[in-house]
Amino acid sequence: MSRAKKSKKKSSKVIDADYLSRHKESLRRKHRQVIYLNDRELAAIDAYCSRFQVSHRSILLRDAIMSRVLETLDENPPSLF
């Protein structure tokens, strides 16, 4: 005799709307930072964007800066003593 498998119902988790709004608010970028580039730096970024079809420079710069910052923080963790 074989047993028939019972199908499990997937329970849908209900997420609190207040939690979602607070989470979205915490991800909103509201602190503006301005950088200045010289002609060679701007030309290098323009060449990179055209070569790799980058449509939004802000995403490129944000990713590059944050990856460098996080990498440096991982290499130099805070010491207790």
PDB file of N, CA, C and O in Angstrom:
ATOM      1  N   MET A   1       0.839  -1.182   0.000  1.00  0.00           N
ATOM      2  CA  MET A   1       0.000   0.000   0.000  1.00  0.00           C
ATOM      3  C   MET A   1       0.881   1.241   0.000  1.00  0.00           C
ATOM      4  O   MET A   1       1.829   1.339   0.778  1.00  0.00           O
ATOM      5  N   SER A   2       0.573   2.153  -0.847  1.00  0.00           N
ATOM      6  CA  SER A   2       1.341   3.394  -0.905  1.00  0.00           C
ATOM      7  C   SER A   2       0.531   4.520  -0.292  1.00  0.00           C
ATOM      8  O   SER A   2      -0.695   4.579  -0.396  1.00  0.00           O
ATOM      9  N   ARG A   3       1.241   5.375   0.326  1.00  0.00           N
ATOM     10  CA  ARG A   3       0.590   6.529   0.951  1.00  0.00           C
ATOM     11  C   ARG A   3       0.608   7.710  -0.009  1.00  0.00           C
ATOM     12  O   ARG A   3       1.617   7.988  -0.657  1.00  0.00           O
ATOM     13  N   ALA A   4      -0.475   8.369  -0.085  1.00  0.00           N
ATOM     14  CA  ALA A   4      -0.549   9.568  -0.934  1.00  0.00           C
ATOM     15  C   ALA A   4       0.096  10.729  -0.194  1.00  0.00           C
ATOM     16  O   ALA A   4      -0.119  10.921   1.003  1.00  0.00           O
ATOM     17  N   LYS A   5       0.891  11.499  -0.928  1.00  0.00           N
ATOM     18  CA  LYS A   5       1.542  12.659  -0.298  1.00  0.00           C
ATOM     19  C   LYS A   5       0.528  13.768  -0.110  1.00  0.00           C
ATOM     20  O   LYS A   5      -0.263  14.083  -0.999  1.00  0.00           O
ATOM     21  N   LYS A   6       0.577  14.337   1.059  1.00  0.00           N
ATOM     22  CA  LYS A   6      -0.303  15.474   1.331  1.00  0.00           C
ATOM     23  C   LYS A   6       0.399  16.737   0.843  1.00  0.00           C
ATOM     24  O   LYS A   6       1.576  16.957   1.130  1.00  0.00           O
ATOM     25  N   SER A   7      -0.312  17.536   0.126  1.00  0.00           N
ATOM     26  CA  SER A   7       0.289  18.777  -0.344  1.00  0.00           C
ATOM     27  C   SER A   7       0.266  19.804   0.783  1.00  0.00           C
ATOM     28  O   SER A   7      -0.741  20.004   1.462  1.00  0.00           O
ATOM     29  N   LYS A   8       1.389  20.430   0.948  1.00  0.00           N
ATOM     30  CA  LYS A   8       1.507  21.444   2.001  1.00  0.00           C
ATOM     31  C   LYS A   8       1.058  22.787   1.447  1.00  0.00           C
ATOM     32  O   LYS A   8       1.436  23.189   0.347  1.00  0.00           O
ATOM     33  N   LYS A   9       0.266  23.446   2.216  1.00  0.00           N
ATOM     34  CA  LYS A   9      -0.149  24.780   1.814  1.00  0.00           C
ATOM     35  C   LYS A   9       0.929  25.768   2.227  1.00  0.00           C
ATOM     36  O   LYS A   9       1.438  25.731   3.347  1.00  0.00           O
ATOM     37  N   LYS A  10       1.258  26.634   1.314  1.00  0.00           N
ATOM     38  CA  LYS A  10       2.232  27.672   1.634  1.00  0.00           C
ATOM     39  C   LYS A  10       1.519  28.770   2.385  1.00  0.00           C
ATOM     40  O   LYS A  10       0.502  29.302   1.940  1.00  0.00           O
ATOM     41  N   SER A  11       2.073  29.095   3.530  1.00  0.00           N
ATOM     42  CA  SER A  11       1.465  30.164   4.303  1.00  0.00           C
ATOM     43  C   SER A  11       2.050  31.489   3.849  1.00  0.00           C
ATOM     44  O   SER A  11       3.268  31.666   3.803  1.00  0.00           O
ATOM     45  N   SER A  12       1.183  32.397   3.521  1.00  0.00           N
ATOM     46  CA  SER A  12       1.654  33.707   3.097  1.00  0.00           C
ATOM     47  C   SER A  12       1.826  34.574   4.335  1.00  0.00           C
ATOM     48  O   SER A  12       0.906  34.743   5.135  1.00  0.00           O
ATOM     49  N   LYS A  13       3.017  35.110   4.467  1.00  0.00           N
ATOM     50  CA  LYS A  13       3.313  35.943   5.620  1.00  0.00           C
ATOM     51  C   LYS A  13       2.813  37.352   5.352  1.00  0.00           C
ATOM     52  O   LYS A  13       3.073  37.922   4.293  1.00  0.00           O
ATOM     53  N   VAL A  14       2.113  37.894   6.295  1.00  0.00           N
ATOM     54  CA  VAL A  14       1.608  39.248   6.178  1.00  0.00           C
ATOM     55  C   VAL A  14       2.608  40.171   6.865  1.00  0.00           C
ATOM     56  O   VAL A  14       2.930  39.996   8.040  1.00  0.00           O
ATOM     57  N   ILE A  15       3.086  41.141   6.122  1.00  0.00           N
ATOM     58  CA  ILE A  15       4.066  42.085   6.657  1.00  0.00           C
ATOM     59  C   ILE A  15       3.337  43.353   7.054  1.00  0.00           C
ATOM     60  O   ILE A  15       2.506  43.878   6.314  1.00  0.00           O
ATOM     61  N   ASP A  16       3.669  43.824   8.229  1.00  0.00           N
ATOM     62  CA  ASP A  16       3.040  45.022   8.770  1.00  0.00           C
ATOM     63  C   ASP A  16       3.337  46.225   7.873  1.00  0.00           C
ATOM     64  O   ASP A  16       4.486  46.456   7.496  1.00  0.00           O
ATOM     65  N   ALA A  17       2.317  46.973   7.542  1.00  0.00           N
ATOM     66  CA  ALA A  17       2.472  48.137   6.660  1.00  0.00           C
ATOM     67  C   ALA A  17       3.343  49.209   7.307  1.00  0.00           C
ATOM     68  O   ALA A  17       4.094  49.897   6.616  1.00  0.00           O
ATOM     69  N   ASP A  18       3.249  49.355   8.624  1.00  0.00           N
ATOM     70  CA  ASP A  18       4.071  50.336   9.330  1.00  0.00           C
ATOM     71  C   ASP A  18       5.546  49.966   9.235  1.00  0.00           C
ATOM     72  O   ASP A  18       6.402  50.831   9.047  1.00  0.00           O
ATOM     73  N   TYR A  19       5.834  48.674   9.366  1.00  0.00           N
ATOM     74  CA  TYR A  19       7.211  48.204   9.239  1.00  0.00           C
ATOM     75  C   TYR A  19       7.746  48.493   7.839  1.00  0.00           C
ATOM     76  O   TYR A  19       8.876  48.961   7.694  1.00  0.00           O
ATOM     77  N   LEU A  20       6.954  48.222   6.819  1.00  0.00           N
ATOM     78  CA  LEU A  20       7.389  48.467   5.440  1.00  0.00           C
ATOM     79  C   LEU A  20       7.682  49.944   5.193  1.00  0.00           C
ATOM     80  O   LEU A  20       8.668  50.286   4.541  1.00  0.00           O
ATOM     81  N   SER A  21       6.828  50.808   5.711  1.00  0.00           N
ATOM     82  CA  SER A  21       7.052  52.240   5.495  1.00  0.00           C
ATOM     83  C   SER A  21       8.312  52.708   6.218  1.00  0.00           C
ATOM     84  O   SER A  21       9.056  53.533   5.687  1.00  0.00           O
ATOM     85  N   ARG A  22       8.562  52.192   7.431  1.00  0.00           N
ATOM     86  CA  ARG A  22       9.790  52.565   8.146  1.00  0.00           C
ATOM     87  C   ARG A  22      11.016  52.027   7.423  1.00  0.00           C
ATOM     88  O   ARG A  22      12.043  52.703   7.355  1.00  0.00           O
ATOM     89  N   HIS A  23      10.917  50.811   6.880  1.00  0.00           N
ATOM     90  CA  HIS A  23      12.041  50.225   6.157  1.00  0.00           C
ATOM     91  C   HIS A  23      12.345  51.026   4.893  1.00  0.00           C
ATOM     92  O   HIS A  23      13.508  51.314   4.611  1.00  0.00           O
ATOM     93  N   LYS A  24      11.328  51.382   4.141  1.00  0.00           N
ATOM     94  CA  LYS A  24      11.528  52.189   2.942  1.00  0.00           C
ATOM     95  C   LYS A  24      12.120  53.547   3.287  1.00  0.00           C
ATOM     96  O   LYS A  24      12.982  54.054   2.569  1.00  0.00           O
ATOM     97  N   GLU A  25      11.664  54.129   4.370  1.00  0.00           N
ATOM     98  CA  GLU A  25      12.186  55.434   4.794  1.00  0.00           C
ATOM     99  C   GLU A  25      13.662  55.335   5.154  1.00  0.00           C
ATOM    100  O   GLU A  25      14.429  56.255   4.871  1.00  0.00           O
ATOM    101  N   SER A  26      14.071  54.229   5.774  1.00  0.00           N
ATOM    102  CA  SER A  26      15.470  54.090   6.163  1.00  0.00           C
ATOM    103  C   SER A  26      16.385  53.913   4.952  1.00  0.00           C
ATOM    104  O   SER A  26      17.574  54.219   5.028  1.00  0.00           O
ATOM    105  N   LEU A  27      15.839  53.419   3.828  1.00  0.00           N
ATOM    106  CA  LEU A  27      16.644  53.230   2.626  1.00  0.00           C
ATOM    107  C   LEU A  27      16.683  54.458   1.722  1.00  0.00           C
ATOM    108  O   LEU A  27      17.468  54.510   0.774  1.00  0.00           O
ATOM    109  N   ARG A  28      15.850  55.433   2.008  1.00  0.00           N
ATOM    110  CA  ARG A  28      15.799  56.639   1.171  1.00  0.00           C
ATOM    111  C   ARG A  28      17.105  57.422   1.320  1.00  0.00           C
ATOM    112  O   ARG A  28      17.585  57.658   2.429  1.00  0.00           O
ATOM    113  N   ARG A  29      17.658  57.811   0.191  1.00  0.00           N
ATOM    114  CA  ARG A  29      18.906  58.591   0.208  1.00  0.00           C
ATOM    115  C   ARG A  29      18.553  60.057   0.335  1.00  0.00           C
ATOM    116  O   ARG A  29      17.933  60.638  -0.556  1.00  0.00           O
ATOM    117  N   LYS A  30      18.952  60.656   1.452  1.00  0.00           N
ATOM    118  CA  LYS A  30      18.603  62.051   1.681  1.00  0.00           C
ATOM    119  C   LYS A  30      19.806  62.919   2.036  1.00  0.00           C
ATOM    120  O   LYS A  30      19.653  64.108   2.317  1.00  0.00           O
ATOM    121  N   HIS A  31      20.997  62.331   2.024  1.00  0.00           N
ATOM    122  CA  HIS A  31      22.213  63.080   2.334  1.00  0.00           C
ATOM    123  C   HIS A  31      23.020  63.261   1.051  1.00  0.00           C
ATOM    124  O   HIS A  31      23.539  62.297   0.490  1.00  0.00           O
ATOM    125  N   ARG A  32      23.115  64.491   0.604  1.00  0.00           N
ATOM    126  CA  ARG A  32      23.780  64.789  -0.662  1.00  0.00           C
ATOM    127  C   ARG A  32      25.274  64.979  -0.444  1.00  0.00           C
ATOM    128  O   ARG A  32      25.698  65.648   0.499  1.00  0.00           O
ATOM    129  N   GLN A  33      26.063  64.382  -1.329  1.00  0.00           N
ATOM    130  CA  GLN A  33      27.509  64.548  -1.322  1.00  0.00           C
ATOM    131  C   GLN A  33      27.928  64.992  -2.717  1.00  0.00           C
ATOM    132  O   GLN A  33      27.425  64.477  -3.716  1.00  0.00           O
ATOM    133  N   VAL A  34      28.835  65.933  -2.780  1.00  0.00           N
ATOM    134  CA  VAL A  34      29.292  66.458  -4.065  1.00  0.00           C
ATOM    135  C   VAL A  34      30.789  66.208  -4.173  1.00  0.00           C
ATOM    136  O   VAL A  34      31.538  66.449  -3.226  1.00  0.00           O
ATOM    137  N   ILE A  35      31.222  65.719  -5.344  1.00  0.00           N
ATOM    138  CA  ILE A  35      32.652  65.543  -5.581  1.00  0.00           C
ATOM    139  C   ILE A  35      33.024  66.310  -6.845  1.00  0.00           C
ATOM    140  O   ILE A  35      32.205  66.499  -7.745  1.00  0.00           O
ATOM    141  N   TYR A  36      34.247  66.731  -6.885  1.00  0.00           N
ATOM    142  CA  TYR A  36      34.772  67.424  -8.057  1.00  0.00           C
ATOM    143  C   TYR A  36      35.827  66.547  -8.695  1.00  0.00           C
ATOM    144  O   TYR A  36      36.650  65.950  -8.002  1.00  0.00           O
ATOM    145  N   LEU A  37      35.803  66.470 -10.020  1.00  0.00           N
ATOM    146  CA  LEU A  37      36.753  65.674 -10.776  1.00  0.00           C
ATOM    147  C   LEU A  37      37.548  66.574 -11.707  1.00  0.00           C
ATOM    148  O   LEU A  37      37.037  67.576 -12.206  1.00  0.00           O
ATOM    149  N   ASN A  38      38.800  66.209 -11.937  1.00  0.00           N
ATOM    150  CA  ASN A  38      39.554  66.955 -12.939  1.00  0.00           C
ATOM    151  C   ASN A  38      39.225  66.386 -14.313  1.00  0.00           C
ATOM    152  O   ASN A  38      38.458  65.429 -14.424  1.00  0.00           O
ATOM    153  N   ASP A  39      39.802  66.972 -15.358  1.00  0.00           N
ATOM    154  CA  ASP A  39      39.467  66.569 -16.725  1.00  0.00           C
ATOM    155  C   ASP A  39      39.815  65.111 -17.017  1.00  0.00           C
ATOM    156  O   ASP A  39      39.046  64.408 -17.673  1.00  0.00           O
ATOM    157  N   ARG A  40      40.974  64.654 -16.529  1.00  0.00           N
ATOM    158  CA  ARG A  40      41.392  63.270 -16.785  1.00  0.00           C
ATOM    159  C   ARG A  40      40.488  62.280 -16.067  1.00  0.00           C
ATOM    160  O   ARG A  40      40.141  61.245 -16.635  1.00  0.00           O
ATOM    161  N   GLU A  41      40.101  62.575 -14.832  1.00  0.00           N
ATOM    162  CA  GLU A  41      39.217  61.684 -14.092  1.00  0.00           C
ATOM    163  C   GLU A  41      37.850  61.577 -14.763  1.00  0.00           C
ATOM    164  O   GLU A  41      37.289  60.488 -14.883  1.00  0.00           O
ATOM    165  N   LEU A  42      37.322  62.721 -15.200  1.00  0.00           N
ATOM    166  CA  LEU A  42      36.026  62.718 -15.872  1.00  0.00           C
ATOM    167  C   LEU A  42      36.101  61.966 -17.200  1.00  0.00           C
ATOM    168  O   LEU A  42      35.173  61.241 -17.560  1.00  0.00           O
ATOM    169  N   ALA A  43      37.201  62.139 -17.920  1.00  0.00           N
ATOM    170  CA  ALA A  43      37.372  61.426 -19.188  1.00  0.00           C
ATOM    171  C   ALA A  43      37.447  59.917 -18.948  1.00  0.00           C
ATOM    172  O   ALA A  43      36.907  59.140 -19.736  1.00  0.00           O
ATOM    173  N   ALA A  44      38.102  59.501 -17.881  1.00  0.00           N
ATOM    174  CA  ALA A  44      38.192  58.076 -17.563  1.00  0.00           C
ATOM    175  C   ALA A  44      36.816  57.508 -17.224  1.00  0.00           C
ATOM    176  O   ALA A  44      36.479  56.408 -17.663  1.00  0.00           O
ATOM    177  N   ILE A  45      36.028  58.232 -16.459  1.00  0.00           N
ATOM    178  CA  ILE A  45      34.680  57.780 -16.109  1.00  0.00           C
ATOM    179  C   ILE A  45      33.793  57.741 -17.340  1.00  0.00           C
ATOM    180  O   ILE A  45      33.019  56.801 -17.519  1.00  0.00           O
ATOM    181  N   ASP A  46      33.900  58.754 -18.192  1.00  0.00           N
ATOM    182  CA  ASP A  46      33.120  58.766 -19.439  1.00  0.00           C
ATOM    183  C   ASP A  46      33.485  57.576 -20.330  1.00  0.00           C
ATOM    184  O   ASP A  46      32.606  56.934 -20.904  1.00  0.00           O
ATOM    185  N   ALA A  47      34.784  57.286 -20.441  1.00  0.00           N
ATOM    186  CA  ALA A  47      35.221  56.154 -21.265  1.00  0.00           C
ATOM    187  C   ALA A  47      34.704  54.840 -20.688  1.00  0.00           C
ATOM    188  O   ALA A  47      34.257  53.969 -21.435  1.00  0.00           O
ATOM    189  N   TYR A  48      34.759  54.690 -19.377  1.00  0.00           N
ATOM    190  CA  TYR A  48      34.263  53.473 -18.733  1.00  0.00           C
ATOM    191  C   TYR A  48      32.765  53.311 -18.964  1.00  0.00           C
ATOM    192  O   TYR A  48      32.294  52.224 -19.301  1.00  0.00           O
ATOM    193  N   CYS A  49      32.019  54.399 -18.780  1.00  0.00           N
ATOM    194  CA  CYS A  49      30.562  54.346 -18.946  1.00  0.00           C
ATOM    195  C   CYS A  49      30.174  54.007 -20.383  1.00  0.00           C
ATOM    196  O   CYS A  49      29.244  53.233 -20.609  1.00  0.00           O
ATOM    197  N   SER A  50      30.882  54.579 -21.348  1.00  0.00           N
ATOM    198  CA  SER A  50      30.538  54.274 -22.737  1.00  0.00           C
ATOM    199  C   SER A  50      30.965  52.857 -23.119  1.00  0.00           C
ATOM    200  O   SER A  50      30.276  52.193 -23.894  1.00  0.00           O
ATOM    201  N   ARG A  51      32.068  52.399 -22.596  1.00  0.00           N
ATOM    202  CA  ARG A  51      32.560  51.055 -22.933  1.00  0.00           C
ATOM    203  C   ARG A  51      31.672  49.960 -22.346  1.00  0.00           C
ATOM    204  O   ARG A  51      31.411  48.952 -23.004  1.00  0.00           O
ATOM    205  N   PHE A  52      31.210  50.154 -21.115  1.00  0.00           N
ATOM    206  CA  PHE A  52      30.427  49.126 -20.436  1.00  0.00           C
ATOM    207  C   PHE A  52      28.943  49.477 -20.345  1.00  0.00           C
ATOM    208  O   PHE A  52      28.226  48.904 -19.524  1.00  0.00           O
ATOM    209  N   GLN A  53      28.475  50.401 -21.166  1.00  0.00           N
ATOM    210  CA  GLN A  53      27.067  50.813 -21.248  1.00  0.00           C
ATOM    211  C   GLN A  53      26.459  51.126 -19.879  1.00  0.00           C
ATOM    212  O   GLN A  53      25.372  50.652 -19.551  1.00  0.00           O
ATOM    213  N   VAL A  54      27.168  51.924 -19.091  1.00  0.00           N
ATOM    214  CA  VAL A  54      26.645  52.370 -17.798  1.00  0.00           C
ATOM    215  C   VAL A  54      25.776  53.585 -18.067  1.00  0.00           C
ATOM    216  O   VAL A  54      26.253  54.595 -18.584  1.00  0.00           O
ATOM    217  N   SER A  55      24.506  53.490 -17.718  1.00  0.00           N
ATOM    218  CA  SER A  55      23.594  54.586 -18.017  1.00  0.00           C
ATOM    219  C   SER A  55      23.479  55.587 -16.869  1.00  0.00           C
ATOM    220  O   SER A  55      23.125  56.746 -17.089  1.00  0.00           O
ATOM    221  N   HIS A  56      23.774  55.149 -15.654  1.00  0.00           N
ATOM    222  CA  HIS A  56      23.657  56.036 -14.499  1.00  0.00           C
ATOM    223  C   HIS A  56      24.995  56.099 -13.761  1.00  0.00           C
ATOM    224  O   HIS A  56      25.402  55.139 -13.106  1.00  0.00           O
ATOM    225  N   ARG A  57      25.653  57.213 -13.875  1.00  0.00           N
ATOM    226  CA  ARG A  57      26.956  57.367 -13.221  1.00  0.00           C
ATOM    227  C   ARG A  57      26.851  57.331 -11.705  1.00  0.00           C
ATOM    228  O   ARG A  57      27.768  56.869 -11.027  1.00  0.00           O
ATOM    229  N   SER A  58      25.731  57.819 -11.171  1.00  0.00           N
ATOM    230  CA  SER A  58      25.597  57.856  -9.717  1.00  0.00           C
ATOM    231  C   SER A  58      25.652  56.453  -9.121  1.00  0.00           C
ATOM    232  O   SER A  58      26.236  56.254  -8.056  1.00  0.00           O
ATOM    233  N   ILE A  59      25.050  55.484  -9.801  1.00  0.00           N
ATOM    234  CA  ILE A  59      25.091  54.107  -9.318  1.00  0.00           C
ATOM    235  C   ILE A  59      26.517  53.576  -9.362  1.00  0.00           C
ATOM    236  O   ILE A  59      26.975  52.917  -8.429  1.00  0.00           O
ATOM    237  N   LEU A  60      27.214  53.869 -10.458  1.00  0.00           N
ATOM    238  CA  LEU A  60      28.600  53.438 -10.602  1.00  0.00           C
ATOM    239  C   LEU A  60      29.468  54.012  -9.490  1.00  0.00           C
ATOM    240  O   LEU A  60      30.214  53.280  -8.840  1.00  0.00           O
ATOM    241  N   LEU A  61      29.371  55.307  -9.274  1.00  0.00           N
ATOM    242  CA  LEU A  61      30.199  55.952  -8.256  1.00  0.00           C
ATOM    243  C   LEU A  61      29.835  55.484  -6.848  1.00  0.00           C
ATOM    244  O   LEU A  61      30.719  55.258  -6.022  1.00  0.00           O
ATOM    245  N   ARG A  62      28.537  55.339  -6.572  1.00  0.00           N
ATOM    246  CA  ARG A  62      28.102  54.873  -5.251  1.00  0.00           C
ATOM    247  C   ARG A  62      28.625  53.472  -4.988  1.00  0.00           C
ATOM    248  O   ARG A  62      29.135  53.195  -3.903  1.00  0.00           O
ATOM    249  N   ASP A  63      28.504  52.583  -5.969  1.00  0.00           N
ATOM    250  CA  ASP A  63      28.987  51.210  -5.796  1.00  0.00           C
ATOM    251  C   ASP A  63      30.498  51.172  -5.592  1.00  0.00           C
ATOM    252  O   ASP A  63      30.997  50.439  -4.738  1.00  0.00           O
ATOM    253  N   ALA A  64      31.215  51.958  -6.372  1.00  0.00           N
ATOM    254  CA  ALA A  64      32.679  51.970  -6.264  1.00  0.00           C
ATOM    255  C   ALA A  64      33.118  52.506  -4.907  1.00  0.00           C
ATOM    256  O   ALA A  64      34.007  51.938  -4.273  1.00  0.00           O
ATOM    257  N   ILE A  65      32.511  53.575  -4.468  1.00  0.00           N
ATOM    258  CA  ILE A  65      32.887  54.179  -3.187  1.00  0.00           C
ATOM    259  C   ILE A  65      32.538  53.245  -2.032  1.00  0.00           C
ATOM    260  O   ILE A  65      33.365  53.005  -1.152  1.00  0.00           O
ATOM    261  N   MET A  66      31.315  52.721  -2.035  1.00  0.00           N
ATOM    262  CA  MET A  66      30.891  51.884  -0.917  1.00  0.00           C
ATOM    263  C   MET A  66      31.652  50.565  -0.877  1.00  0.00           C
ATOM    264  O   MET A  66      31.930  50.056   0.209  1.00  0.00           O
ATOM    265  N   SER A  67      31.996  49.999  -2.030  1.00  0.00           N
ATOM    266  CA  SER A  67      32.768  48.758  -1.999  1.00  0.00           C
ATOM    267  C   SER A  67      34.148  49.008  -1.412  1.00  0.00           C
ATOM    268  O   SER A  67      34.659  48.183  -0.653  1.00  0.00           O
ATOM    269  N   ARG A  68      34.754  50.135  -1.754  1.00  0.00           N
ATOM    270  CA  ARG A  68      36.070  50.475  -1.205  1.00  0.00           C
ATOM    271  C   ARG A  68      35.988  50.723   0.305  1.00  0.00           C
ATOM    272  O   ARG A  68      36.843  50.262   1.060  1.00  0.00           O
ATOM    273  N   VAL A  69      34.967  51.445   0.733  1.00  0.00           N
ATOM    274  CA  VAL A  69      34.802  51.737   2.160  1.00  0.00           C
ATOM    275  C   VAL A  69      34.581  50.448   2.949  1.00  0.00           C
ATOM    276  O   VAL A  69      35.221  50.233   3.978  1.00  0.00           O
ATOM    277  N   LEU A  70      33.682  49.594   2.474  1.00  0.00           N
ATOM    278  CA  LEU A  70      33.392  48.350   3.190  1.00  0.00           C
ATOM    279  C   LEU A  70      34.586  47.406   3.196  1.00  0.00           C
ATOM    280  O   LEU A  70      34.833  46.717   4.185  1.00  0.00           O
ATOM    281  N   GLU A  71      35.326  47.375   2.092  1.00  0.00           N
ATOM    282  CA  GLU A  71      36.530  46.544   2.023  1.00  0.00           C
ATOM    283  C   GLU A  71      37.563  47.008   3.041  1.00  0.00           C
ATOM    284  O   GLU A  71      38.181  46.189   3.721  1.00  0.00           O
ATOM    285  N   THR A  72      37.749  48.314   3.147  1.00  0.00           N
ATOM    286  CA  THR A  72      38.716  48.861   4.095  1.00  0.00           C
ATOM    287  C   THR A  72      38.282  48.601   5.531  1.00  0.00           C
ATOM    288  O   THR A  72      39.114  48.296   6.385  1.00  0.00           O
ATOM    289  N   LEU A  73      36.987  48.720   5.802  1.00  0.00           N
ATOM    290  CA  LEU A  73      36.499  48.442   7.146  1.00  0.00           C
ATOM    291  C   LEU A  73      36.675  46.976   7.507  1.00  0.00           C
ATOM    292  O   LEU A  73      36.968  46.658   8.659  1.00  0.00           O
ATOM    293  N   ASP A  74      36.502  46.077   6.543  1.00  0.00           N
ATOM    294  CA  ASP A  74      36.712  44.652   6.805  1.00  0.00           C
ATOM    295  C   ASP A  74      38.172  44.338   7.083  1.00  0.00           C
ATOM    296  O   ASP A  74      38.474  43.484   7.917  1.00  0.00           O
ATOM    297  N   GLU A  75      39.074  45.015   6.399  1.00  0.00           N
ATOM    298  CA  GLU A  75      40.509  44.783   6.591  1.00  0.00           C
ATOM    299  C   GLU A  75      41.019  45.344   7.906  1.00  0.00           C
ATOM    300  O   GLU A  75      41.993  44.837   8.461  1.00  0.00           O
ATOM    301  N   ASN A  76      40.369  46.386   8.408  1.00  0.00           N
ATOM    302  CA  ASN A  76      40.818  47.053   9.632  1.00  0.00           C
ATOM    303  C   ASN A  76      39.685  47.099  10.657  1.00  0.00           C
ATOM    304  O   ASN A  76      39.112  48.161  10.901  1.00  0.00           O
ATOM    305  N   PRO A  77      39.359  45.947  11.260  1.00  0.00           N
ATOM    306  CA  PRO A  77      38.267  45.965  12.233  1.00  0.00           C
ATOM    307  C   PRO A  77      38.680  46.743  13.483  1.00  0.00           C
ATOM    308  O   PRO A  77      39.869  46.865  13.775  1.00  0.00           O
ATOM    309  N   PRO A  78      37.714  47.261  14.208  1.00  0.00           N
ATOM    310  CA  PRO A  78      38.047  48.010  15.422  1.00  0.00           C
ATOM    311  C   PRO A  78      38.654  47.063  16.468  1.00  0.00           C
ATOM    312  O   PRO A  78      38.251  45.906  16.585  1.00  0.00           O
ATOM    313  N   SER A  79      39.603  47.567  17.201  1.00  0.00           N
ATOM    314  CA  SER A  79      40.251  46.740  18.234  1.00  0.00           C
ATOM    315  C   SER A  79      39.695  47.125  19.598  1.00  0.00           C
ATOM    316  O   SER A  79      39.294  48.267  19.822  1.00  0.00           O
ATOM    317  N   LEU A  80      39.677  46.159  20.499  1.00  0.00           N
ATOM    318  CA  LEU A  80      39.153  46.409  21.829  1.00  0.00           C
ATOM    319  C   LEU A  80      40.176  47.023  22.750  1.00  0.00           C
ATOM    320  O   LEU A  80      39.823  47.693  23.721  1.00  0.00           O
ATOM    321  N   PHE A  81      41.448  46.799  22.452  1.00  0.00           N
ATOM    322  CA  PHE A  81      42.476  47.289  23.377  1.00  0.00           C
ATOM    323  C   PHE A  81      43.423  48.222  22.674  1.00  0.00           C
ATOM    324  O   PHE A  81      44.356  48.736  23.291  1.00  0.00           O
TER     325      PHE A  81
END
